[in-house]
């Protein structure tokens, strides 16, 4: 299978967490991203902002259940991450599906506001 475009963004997000360890104190939640390709789950990423210092790992959450799970196509994730598609718009159009506490997703805005130049 070809590499997903979203992988670079998750790797960059992991680097950003190292520079902003206080984010875990602010968010206090675990998120799971299910990245879709051709209608099937192609990758799962876990963003742990509950346990200091925070982490981004490929794979399902180990131990604790995510507070919010986001299901999105690889291309749409890239559009959201680069600011070309607003998360609320993606949700309203059915391009972003949420499970669990959807209000937690609002706390992720800080990770996408200062996005890299990838």
Buried (B, 14 or more C-beta within 10 A) or exposed (E): EEEBBBBBBBBBBBEBBEEBEEBBEEBBBBBBBBBBBEEEEBBBBBBBBBEEBBBBBEEEBEEEEBBBBBBBBBBBBBBBBBEEBEBEEBBEEEBBBBEBBBEBBEBBEEBBEEBEEE
